Amino acid sequence: MAMTGASGALYGVRLLEVLLASGREIHLTISPSGQAVIAEELHRQIDLDRFDVESLLGTRAPLNSRLHYHHFRNLMAPIASGSFLTAAMVICPCSGSTLAAVAHSMGENLIHRAAEVHLKERRKLVVVPRETPLSLPQLKNMQLIHEAGAVVLPASPGFYHGAQTIADLVDFVVARICDQLMVTNSLVRRWGEAP
């Protein structure tokens, strides 16, 4: 899982909470822009050099969590190699610059490299852009990574489930991401389910 500099840090934090609670093994990396957005939007200060999950989540990770943090510059991290097996990767939120770097194989950091590995190995890659409006180059970049096999899942919540709070809207998007990752969840009422 990677968090980058697009607005919507809450989506990434909530996704991490849900994935940790599921007991999945998580490899996390965060870009400096992601760090800045987390500070601005969530008022949480994280240190990319001495990462502590409590500073990101505001609470301790579940005891059963299997979280591995990798510095964004560490191209020797296991997730930089195609021989390291993973089930999937999600970039949430995904900035326009990260989207462009992945679409054009211009890997400058671990996030870009890990995403490229998932594409070349034909493993699931889910990118969650949040920016709006979208420029033509951004739309073309989305098309490129979609054609390469990625899932483009914009952070666009639905409203049919009776959302009452921002947390409800965030959970809608996180539930859709979890569905793509095959992580069972009951974060929101699904279409057709009784309230």
C-alpha positions as CSV (number, residue, x, y, z in Angstrom):
1,M,0.0,0.0,0.0
2,A,1.2,3.5,-0.8
3,M,0.0,6.9,0.2
4,T,0.9,9.9,-2.1
5,G,0.3,13.6,-2.2
6,A,-3.3,13.8,-3.5
7,S,-5.9,15.3,-1.1
8,G,-7.8,12.5,0.6
9,A,-5.4,11.2,3.2
10,L,-8.4,10.0,5.2
11,Y,-9.1,7.4,2.5
12,G,-5.6,6.0,2.9
13,V,-5.7,6.0,6.7
14,R,-9.1,4.3,6.8
15,L,-8.0,1.7,4.3
16,L,-4.9,0.9,6.3
17,E,-7.1,0.5,9.4
18,V,-9.4,-1.9,7.6
19,L,-6.5,-3.9,6.1
20,L,-4.7,-4.2,9.4
21,A,-7.9,-5.3,11.1
22,S,-8.3,-8.0,8.4
23,G,-5.0,-9.6,9.5
24,R,-3.4,-9.2,6.1
25,E,0.3,-8.6,5.7
26,I,0.8,-5.0,4.7
27,H,3.8,-3.3,3.1
28,L,3.4,0.4,3.4
29,T,5.3,3.3,1.8
30,I,4.5,7.0,1.9
31,S,5.8,9.8,-0.3
32,P,6.9,13.1,1.2
33,S,3.9,14.8,-0.5
34,G,1.7,12.2,1.2
35,Q,3.4,13.0,4.5
36,A,2.6,16.7,3.9
37,V,-1.1,16.1,3.1
38,I,-1.4,13.9,6.2
39,A,-0.1,16.7,8.3
40,E,-2.4,19.3,6.6
41,E,-5.6,17.3,6.4
42,L,-5.4,15.1,9.5
43,H,-3.0,17.2,11.7
44,R,-0.8,14.1,12.2
45,Q,2.9,14.4,12.1
46,I,4.7,11.3,10.8
47,D,8.4,10.8,10.4
48,L,9.3,9.0,7.1
49,D,12.7,8.1,8.5
50,R,11.5,6.7,11.8
51,F,8.0,5.6,11.0
52,D,5.5,4.8,13.8
53,V,2.1,3.6,12.8
54,E,0.6,5.1,15.9
55,S,1.5,8.6,14.6
56,L,-0.4,7.9,11.4
57,L,-3.4,6.1,12.8
58,G,-3.7,7.9,16.1
59,T,-3.9,4.6,17.8
60,R,-1.9,1.4,18.0
61,A,-2.1,-1.2,15.3
62,P,-4.0,-4.3,16.1
63,L,-2.0,-7.0,17.9
64,N,-2.3,-9.3,15.0
65,S,-1.1,-6.8,12.5
66,R,1.7,-7.6,10.1
67,L,2.7,-4.1,9.0
68,H,6.1,-3.6,7.3
69,Y,7.1,0.0,6.5
70,H,9.5,0.9,3.7
71,H,11.0,4.3,3.1
72,F,10.0,5.7,-0.3
73,R,13.6,5.9,-1.3
74,N,14.4,2.3,-0.4
75,L,14.6,0.6,-3.8
76,M,16.1,-2.5,-2.1
77,A,12.8,-3.1,-0.3
78,P,11.2,-6.5,-1.1
79,I,8.2,-4.9,-2.9
80,A,10.6,-3.4,-5.5
81,S,11.2,-6.9,-6.8
82,G,9.0,-9.1,-9.0
83,S,10.3,-12.2,-7.3
84,F,8.7,-11.0,-4.0
85,L,5.1,-12.3,-4.1
86,T,2.3,-10.0,-3.3
87,A,-1.5,-10.3,-3.7
88,A,-2.1,-6.7,-4.8
89,M,-1.0,-3.1,-4.5
90,V,-3.1,-0.1,-3.9
91,I,-2.1,3.6,-4.1
92,C,-4.5,5.5,-2.0
93,P,-4.7,8.4,-2.5
94,C,-2.9,8.5,-5.8
95,S,-1.6,11.9,-6.9
96,G,-1.5,13.0,-10.5
97,S,2.3,13.0,-10.6
98,T,2.4,9.4,-9.3
99,L,-0.2,8.4,-11.8
100,A,1.9,9.9,-14.6
101,A,5.1,8.3,-13.3
102,V,3.5,4.9,-13.2
103,A,1.7,5.3,-16.6
104,H,5.0,6.2,-18.3
105,S,7.3,3.9,-16.4
106,M,9.3,6.8,-15.0
107,G,10.0,5.2,-11.6
108,E,11.9,7.5,-9.3
109,N,11.0,6.0,-6.0
110,L,9.7,2.8,-4.3
111,I,6.1,3.7,-5.0
112,H,6.6,4.0,-8.7
113,R,8.8,0.9,-8.8
114,A,6.4,-1.3,-6.8
115,A,3.5,-0.2,-9.0
116,E,5.5,-1.0,-12.2
117,V,6.4,-4.4,-10.7
118,H,2.7,-5.1,-10.2
119,L,1.9,-4.2,-13.8
120,K,4.8,-6.2,-15.3
121,E,4.0,-9.2,-13.2
122,R,0.3,-8.9,-14.0
123,R,-0.7,-8.5,-10.4
124,K,-3.6,-6.4,-9.2
125,L,-2.8,-2.7,-9.0
126,V,-5.5,-0.3,-7.7
127,V,-5.0,3.4,-8.0
128,V,-7.3,5.8,-6.2
129,P,-7.1,9.3,-7.7
130,R,-8.9,12.0,-5.9
131,E,-8.2,15.1,-8.0
132,T,-10.9,17.1,-9.7
133,P,-11.4,18.3,-12.3
134,L,-9.2,16.1,-14.5
135,S,-7.0,17.3,-17.3
136,L,-6.7,15.5,-20.6
137,P,-3.2,14.2,-19.7
138,Q,-4.5,12.8,-16.4
139,L,-7.3,11.1,-18.3
140,K,-4.9,9.6,-20.8
141,N,-2.6,8.5,-18.0
142,M,-5.6,6.7,-16.4
143,Q,-6.3,5.1,-19.8
144,L,-2.7,4.0,-20.1
145,I,-2.5,2.3,-16.7
146,H,-6.0,0.7,-17.2
147,E,-4.8,-0.7,-20.5
148,A,-1.7,-2.0,-18.7
149,G,-4.0,-3.9,-16.3
150,A,-4.5,-1.5,-13.3
151,V,-7.9,-0.7,-11.8
152,V,-8.6,3.0,-11.7
153,L,-10.9,3.6,-8.8
154,P,-11.6,7.3,-8.3
155,A,-12.4,8.4,-4.8
156,S,-16.0,9.1,-5.8
157,P,-18.4,7.9,-3.1
158,G,-22.0,6.8,-3.8
159,F,-24.9,8.1,-1.9
160,Y,-27.5,5.3,-2.2
161,H,-26.4,3.8,1.1
162,G,-27.7,6.7,3.2
163,A,-24.5,8.3,4.2
164,Q,-24.8,10.6,7.2
165,T,-21.2,11.5,7.8
166,I,-17.9,12.1,6.1
167,A,-16.8,8.7,7.6
168,D,-19.7,7.0,5.8
169,L,-18.6,8.5,2.5
170,V,-15.0,7.5,3.2
171,D,-16.1,3.9,4.1
172,F,-18.0,3.7,0.8
173,V,-14.8,4.2,-1.2
174,V,-12.7,2.0,1.1
175,A,-15.3,-0.8,0.8
176,R,-15.0,-0.5,-3.0
177,I,-11.2,-0.7,-2.7
178,C,-11.5,-3.7,-0.4
179,D,-13.8,-5.4,-2.9
180,Q,-11.1,-5.1,-5.5
181,L,-8.5,-6.5,-3.1
182,M,-10.8,-9.4,-2.2
183,V,-10.9,-8.3,1.4
184,T,-14.2,-9.2,2.9
185,N,-15.9,-6.2,4.5
186,S,-19.3,-4.9,5.7
187,L,-18.4,-1.2,5.8
188,V,-21.5,-0.1,3.9
189,R,-24.9,-1.3,3.0
190,R,-24.7,-2.8,-0.5
191,W,-27.2,-2.0,-3.2
192,G,-30.4,-3.8,-2.6
193,E,-29.7,-4.6,1.1
194,A,-32.3,-3.5,3.6
195,P,-31.3,-0.6,5.7
